């Protein structure tokens, strides 16, 4: 009996608590859905009819169906872009923030790109399986505060038929399969805009295509495979608020069927305040188990890294690529060259002194004033290279084989107008010279001549206690390169 009273009392407390929660918690309603739909459609402009909002208890369901606004397929031409409908759940969190999420869904996309001079374009189909999204939208930022995305898999297939002037056809096909994609991004307010930091990982990637051996010749199959990829991306100073008017204008032009040229003056005026778009960006991706197969020949690597850094304030660009554990099957290279095959390669390039934003600003200012955007070369050159020089770098890089190791660090500053070097600093070191010479001397006659040149360079090197050789290269007062303090001009005078 007491158990019945206890259960009855518990149920009563539960009902009261539910009633209190219901009274204090905002709920989705028909008028609320209509108001939210009107707000979203106004923000999207001509693309607004693509969204429909409906209430669902404590949240709203946002359905995005681009077929409502995108050009449809006709007998004369395929639709330039098509995408299946996608649904998101929107839950108000208060203080202008919304939780945005979706249950796993499958999404299909197709693009049709016109190829100049060809009867048929390139058709690309995408199938995204198990797409999920979860994040927080902040009305004050007009951007997401953070989000997570995931795909079980992505399948891509691109088909393009090329026709030669003589009527020969060549069908190009590219397929790619990506599995187990996971990513997350965090957003904060920085000094000049939004700062974004993201991480992503992919279980595996496989891509295959047929590469013509010659124009309209028999295609050669190529397969690229990678596993266990991960990466990070960081963006600082994204000018989102000033980019929005540009994006809205482009969206309106597309919806109204207008070309960019007819509105280039208005677009240029909108784009100028958005420059430099962002302050800097950096991305790094790591992968393992890379395999590149061309017909029946495979080149493999155990791991690798790819890096890109870009800065508008520092006027710099850096790209680096590294692979380790490189191997090729027997018979791919001649026997004498086997010992020369690299096992680890790292190349790290840098470029400084250019100002693409300054050049873009000059062209946009001309367009905004009613011009054509064609700025005289001297003015464009001065804007792109404000100091008149460009600095090229090979940051610490290396190539390592079974019996040798080559390391290099190079900086070259060039006066672009005079097409002459202004500064040169390089340090190159090599261990395993004997192993390289032995391999080259077993090659054909032209390769053996290369060995003689390498022996001449050996005579200019400094020896290190570990047996390696070093070349320190600079630029003398007369503008002639020097190697370990010896002018190459003097060396040239001693040559017959």
URQUIBEL-V317737 format. One record per residue. SS is DSSP state (2 for helix, 1 for strand, 0 for the rest). PHI is phi in radians with two decimals (none if undefined). OMEGA is omega in degrees with one decimal (NA if undefined). Layout:
SS,PHI,OMEGA + SS,PHI,OMEGA
This chain:
0,none,179.1 + 2,-1.08,177.8 + 2,-1.09,178.6 + 2,-1.12,178.8 + 2,-1.08,-179.6 + 2,-1.10,179.8 + 2,-1.14,178.6 + 2,-1.12,178.1 + 2,-1.14,178.4 + 2,-1.10,179.1 + 2,-1.11,179.7 + 2,-1.10,177.4 + 2,-1.05,179.1 + 2,-1.10,-180.0 + 2,-1.15,179.0 + 2,-1.10,179.8 + 2,-1.07,178.3 + 2,-1.10,179.0 + 2,-1.14,177.0 + 2,-1.11,179.2 + 2,-1.07,-178.9 + 2,-1.10,-178.2 + 2,-1.22,-174.5 + 2,-1.69,-175.8 + 0,-1.84,177.7 + 0,-1.21,-178.7 + 0,-2.17,178.8 + 0,-1.21,179.8 + 0,-2.49,177.9 + 2,-1.03,177.4 + 2,-1.06,177.8 + 2,-1.13,178.1 + 2,-1.11,179.9 + 2,-1.13,179.0 + 2,-1.13,179.7 + 2,-1.17,178.7 + 2,-1.09,178.7 + 2,-1.08,179.9 + 2,-1.15,-179.3 + 2,-1.18,-179.7 + 2,-1.12,177.6 + 2,-1.13,179.8 + 2,-1.20,-178.4 + 2,-1.47,178.2 + 2,1.13,-177.3 + 2,-1.05,179.4 + 2,-1.50,-176.8 + 2,-0.94,-178.6 + 2,-1.04,179.5 + 2,-1.25,-175.9 + 1,-1.94,174.8 + 1,-2.34,-179.2 + 1,-2.00,177.0 + 1,-2.28,179.8 + 1,-1.38,178.3 + 1,-2.58,178.7 + 0,1.10,-175.8 + 0,-1.73,-179.8 + 1,-2.61,178.2 + 1,-1.99,176.1 + 1,-1.89,178.9 + 1,-1.80,177.8 + 1,-1.81,179.7 + 1,-1.87,-179.4 + 0,-2.25,-175.6 + 2,-1.18,178.2 + 2,-1.09,178.6 + 2,-1.21,-173.2 + 0,-2.17,-176.7 + 0,-1.41,176.5 + 0,-1.03,-178.1 + 0,-1.56,176.8 + 0,-1.19,176.8 + 0,-2.18,177.3 + 0,-1.16,-176.7 + 0,-1.48,-174.7 + 0,-2.69,176.1 + 0,-1.32,176.3 + 0,-1.18,-179.1 + 0,-1.12,179.5 + 1,-2.67,177.7 + 1,-2.49,-179.2 + 1,-2.63,178.4 + 0,-1.26,-177.6 + 0,-1.18,-178.8 + 1,-2.43,-177.4 + 1,-2.04,176.9 + 1,-2.22,173.9 + 1,-1.68,179.6 + 1,-2.02,179.0 + 1,-2.11,179.4 + 1,-1.20,178.5 + 1,-1.85,-177.5 + 1,1.60,178.2 + 0,0.98,174.9 + 0,1.32,179.7 + 1,-2.02,-177.9 + 1,-2.31,170.8 + 1,-1.50,-179.0 + 1,-2.05,-177.2 + 1,-2.59,177.0 + 1,-2.59,171.1 + 1,-1.33,179.5 + 1,-0.98,-179.9 + 1,-2.42,173.4 + 1,-1.78,-177.1 + 1,-2.24,175.9 + 1,-2.05,178.8 + 1,-2.44,173.9 + 1,-2.51,174.1 + 1,-2.10,176.6 + 1,-2.18,-176.7 + 1,-1.84,179.5 + 0,-1.30,177.5 + 0,-1.86,-179.3 + 0,-0.97,177.3 + 0,1.44,-178.8 + 0,-2.09,179.4 + 0,-1.22,-178.1 + 0,-2.04,178.3 + 0,-1.65,177.1 + 1,-1.68,-179.4 + 1,-1.83,-179.0 + 1,-2.13,178.9 + 1,-1.96,177.0 + 1,-2.15,172.5 + 1,-2.25,177.8 + 1,-1.74,-179.1 + 1,-1.81,174.3 + 1,1.07,-178.6 + 1,-1.32,174.2 + 1,-2.25,-179.4 + 1,-2.55,176.3 + 1,-2.66,-179.0 + 1,-2.93,-179.4 + 1,-2.17,177.8 + 1,-1.69,-179.4 + 1,-2.02,-177.8 + 0,-1.13,-179.9 + 0,-1.22,177.5 + 0,-1.46,-169.6 + 0,1.02,-175.9 + 1,-2.74,175.7 + 1,-1.31,173.9 + 1,-1.31,179.6 + 1,3.13,179.7 + 1,-2.79,175.4 + 1,-2.24,177.8 + 1,-2.26,178.1 + 1,-2.68,172.2 + 1,-2.26,172.1 + 1,-1.20,177.7 + 1,-2.86,174.0 + 1,-2.31,177.0 + 1,-2.00,179.9 + 1,-2.19,176.2 + 1,-2.46,178.7 + 1,-2.10,-179.7 + 1,-2.20,179.2 + 1,-2.50,178.1 + 1,-1.88,179.7 + 1,-1.76,-179.9 + 1,-2.12,179.9 + 0,-1.37,176.9 + 0,-0.99,179.9 + 0,-1.58,177.4 + 0,1.62,177.6 + 0,-1.24,180.0 + 1,-1.99,178.0 + 1,-2.48,-178.7 + 1,-1.60,177.8 + 1,-1.77,-180.0 + 1,-2.36,178.2 + 1,-2.20,175.7 + 1,-2.20,178.7 + 1,-2.54,178.0 + 1,-2.30,177.7 + 1,-2.04,-177.2 + 1,-2.21,173.0 + 1,0.94,178.8 + 1,-1.63,177.0 + 1,-2.38,-179.4 + 1,-2.63,174.3 + 1,-2.54,-177.4 + 1,-2.41,175.3 + 1,-2.01,-176.2 + 1,-2.21,176.1 + 1,-2.42,178.9 + 1,-1.54,179.2 + 0,-1.80,-177.3 + 0,-1.16,-174.8 + 0,-2.06,-177.4 + 0,2.87,-179.0 + 1,-1.59,174.6 + 1,-1.89,-177.9 + 1,-2.11,175.0 + 1,-2.28,-176.5 + 1,-2.30,173.4 + 1,-2.26,179.6 + 1,-2.58,173.5 + 1,-2.51,-179.6 + 1,-2.34,179.7 + 1,-1.20,-179.8 + 1,-2.82,177.3 + 1,-2.48,176.8 + 1,-2.31,179.5 + 1,-2.35,178.7 + 1,-2.38,177.4 + 1,-2.74,178.6 + 1,-1.92,-177.1 + 1,-1.86,-179.7 + 1,-1.05,177.1 + 0,-1.26,174.6 + 0,-2.77,-179.0 + 0,-0.89,178.7 + 0,1.06,174.2 + 0,-1.63,179.2 + 0,-1.15,-178.9 + 1,-1.24,178.2 + 1,-1.88,-178.0 + 1,-1.24,178.8 + 1,-2.26,179.3 + 1,-2.26,176.9 + 1,-2.03,179.8 + 1,-2.32,175.6 + 1,-2.41,-179.9 + 1,-2.34,175.2 + 1,0.86,178.2 + 1,-1.73,175.6 + 1,-2.54,-177.4 + 1,-2.80,176.3 + 1,-2.31,177.3 + 1,-2.41,178.4 + 1,-2.34,178.8 + 1,-2.19,178.8 + 1,-2.08,173.0 + 1,1.23,177.0 + 1,-1.22,-178.0 + 0,-1.42,-173.6 + 2,-1.17,-176.3 + 2,-1.10,178.6 + 2,-1.50,175.7 + 2,-1.40,-177.1 + 2,-0.98,178.3 + 2,-1.03,178.3 + 2,-1.15,-179.6 + 2,-1.11,178.9 + 2,-1.12,178.9 + 2,-1.14,178.5 + 2,-1.08,178.8 + 2,-1.09,179.7 + 2,-1.16,179.6 + 2,-1.09,-179.5 + 2,-1.15,-178.4 + 2,-1.15,-178.1 + 2,-1.53,178.2 + 0,1.29,-179.7 + 0,-1.60,176.5 + 0,-1.55,-176.3 + 0,-1.17,-175.8 + 2,-1.08,-178.3 + 2,-1.22,-178.1 + 2,-2.08,-173.7 + 2,-1.16,178.7 + 2,-1.15,179.0 + 2,-1.16,179.2 + 2,-1.13,180.0 + 2,-1.07,179.3 + 2,-1.11,178.4 + 2,-1.33,-175.6 + 2,-1.36,-177.3 + 2,-0.99,179.4 + 0,-1.15,-178.2 + 0,-1.41,179.8 + 0,-1.23,8.4 + 0,-1.55,179.9 + 0,1.25,176.5 + 0,-2.68,-179.4 + 0,-1.50,179.6 + 1,-2.78,179.4 + 1,-2.56,178.8 + 1,-2.56,176.3 + 1,-2.45,178.5 + 1,-2.45,179.9 + 1,-2.25,176.6 + 1,-1.98,177.3 + 1,-2.50,177.8 + 1,-2.40,177.2 + 1,0.91,177.1 + 1,-1.51,177.8 + 1,-2.43,176.1 + 1,-2.09,-177.7 + 1,-2.01,176.4 + 1,-2.04,-170.4 + 0,0.97,-177.7 + 0,-1.85,-177.4 + 1,-1.92,-178.6 + 1,-2.07,170.7 + 1,-1.99,-175.0 + 1,-2.19,174.8 + 1,-2.48,-178.4 + 1,-1.31,-177.3 + 1,-2.81,179.1 + 1,-2.88,-179.3 + 1,-2.49,175.6 + 1,-2.28,-176.9 + 1,-2.33,173.9 + 1,-2.42,175.9 + 1,-2.31,-179.5 + 1,-2.45,179.5 + 1,-2.35,177.1 + 0,-1.43,179.8 + 0,-1.25,-179.6 + 0,-1.47,178.1 + 0,0.93,-175.9 + 1,-2.34,176.2 + 1,-2.40,178.5 + 1,-2.37,175.8 + 1,-2.35,-180.0 + 1,-2.38,179.4 + 1,-2.49,180.0 + 1,-2.48,172.6 + 1,-2.26,178.7 + 1,-2.22,179.2 + 0,1.17,-179.2 + 0,-1.27,178.6 + 1,-2.55,176.0 + 1,-2.26,-179.7 + 0,-1.22,179.0 + 0,-1.07,177.0 + 0,1.63,179.6 + 0,-1.27,176.8 + 0,-2.01,178.2 + 0,-1.03,-177.6 + 2,-1.01,-176.6 + 2,-1.18,-176.7 + 2,-1.62,-177.2 + 2,-1.02,-177.7 + 2,-1.21,-178.6 + 2,-1.59,-177.3 + 0,-1.12,179.6 + 0,-1.27,175.0 + 0,-1.84,177.0 + 1,-2.38,179.3 + 1,-2.34,171.3 + 1,-2.31,177.2 + 1,-2.17,-175.0 + 1,-2.28,-174.7 + 1,-1.82,176.4 + 1,-2.40,178.5 + 1,-2.44,-176.7 + 1,-2.34,173.7 + 0,1.70,179.9 + 0,-1.74,-177.8 + 0,-2.34,179.7 + 2,-1.16,179.8 + 2,-1.16,177.8 + 2,-1.08,178.3 + 2,-1.17,178.7 + 2,-1.12,179.6 + 2,-1.09,179.8 + 2,-1.08,-179.9 + 2,-1.17,179.8 + 2,-1.17,177.6 + 2,-1.08,178.2 + 2,-1.16,178.4 + 2,-1.14,-179.1 + 2,-1.11,178.8 + 0,-1.51,178.4 + 0,1.69,179.3 + 0,-1.45,-177.5 + 0,-1.72,-176.7 + 0,1.53,178.5 + 0,-1.52,-178.6 + 0,-1.59,178.4 + 0,-0.90,-176.0 + 2,-0.95,179.6 + 2,-1.03,179.2 + 2,-1.18,179.5 + 2,-1.14,177.9 + 2,-1.11,179.3 + 2,-1.16,179.1 + 2,-1.28,-177.5 + 2,-1.32,179.8 + 0,-2.18,-174.0 + 0,-1.04,178.7 + 0,-1.69,-179.5 + 0,1.35,-178.7 + 1,-2.23,175.8 + 1,-2.30,-179.4 + 1,-1.90,177.1 + 1,-1.84,-179.6 + 1,-2.28,161.8 + 1,-1.94,-179.7 + 1,-1.11,-175.0 + 1,-0.70,-176.9 + 1,-2.32,-179.5 + 1,-2.73,171.8 + 1,-2.27,-175.0 + 1,-2.20,175.0 + 0,-2.01,-178.2 + 0,-1.10,-174.3 + 0,-2.22,-179.8 + 0,-2.63,176.0 + 1,-2.59,179.1 + 1,-1.99,179.6 + 1,-2.15,-178.7 + 1,-2.57,174.6 + 1,-2.52,-169.5 + 1,-2.30,171.2 + 1,-2.33,178.2 + 1,-2.30,177.6 + 1,-1.89,-172.6 + 1,-2.09,170.3 + 1,-1.43,-171.9 + 0,-1.17,-178.2 + 0,-1.14,-179.6 + 0,-1.52,-176.6 + 0,0.92,-176.8 + 1,-2.42,178.6 + 1,-1.22,176.1 + 1,-1.82,-179.9 + 1,-2.64,179.7 + 1,-2.62,175.8 + 1,-2.40,-178.8 + 1,-2.57,173.3 + 1,-2.25,-179.3 + 1,-2.16,178.1 + 1,-2.28,-177.6 + 1,-2.51,169.9 + 1,-2.02,-178.5 + 0,1.52,180.0 + 2,-1.01,-177.6 + 2,-1.08,-180.0 + 2,-1.14,179.2 + 2,-1.18,-179.8 + 2,-1.10,179.1 + 2,-1.06,179.6 + 2,-1.17,-178.8 + 2,-1.12,-178.5 + 0,-1.24,176.8 + 0,-1.65,-178.6 + 0,-1.52,178.4 + 0,-1.17,-171.9 + 2,-1.03,-177.7 + 2,-1.16,176.7 + 2,-1.23,178.8 + 2,-1.12,175.1 + 2,-1.14,174.9 + 2,-1.09,177.9 + 2,-1.12,178.7 + 2,-1.15,177.7 + 2,-1.12,178.6 + 2,-1.17,177.8 + 2,-1.18,177.4 + 2,-1.15,177.0 + 2,-1.14,177.6 + 2,-1.08,-179.8 + 2,-1.18,179.7 + 2,-1.59,-172.8 + 0,-1.44,169.7 + 1,-1.70,178.0 + 1,-1.51,177.4 + 0,-1.86,-179.9 + 0,-0.99,-179.0 + 0,-1.46,178.3 + 0,1.60,179.1 + 0,-1.38,-179.5 + 1,-1.98,-178.0 + 1,-2.32,175.0 + 1,-2.15,175.1 + 1,-1.84,-172.2 + 1,-1.95,179.5 + 1,-2.46,-179.6 + 1,-2.19,-178.6 + 0,-1.31,-180.0 + 0,-1.02,-179.0 + 0,-1.55,179.5 + 0,1.45,179.8 + 0,-1.67,179.9 + 1,-1.07,175.2 + 1,-2.15,176.5 + 1,-2.17,-177.0 + 0,0.90,176.7 + 0,1.51,-179.3 + 1,-1.66,179.9 + 1,-1.24,177.0 + 2,-1.24,174.6 + 2,-1.16,178.2 + 2,-1.14,179.6 + 2,-1.13,179.6 + 2,-1.13,179.5 + 2,-1.19,179.3 + 2,-1.51,180.0 + 0,-1.36,178.6 + 0,-1.20,NA
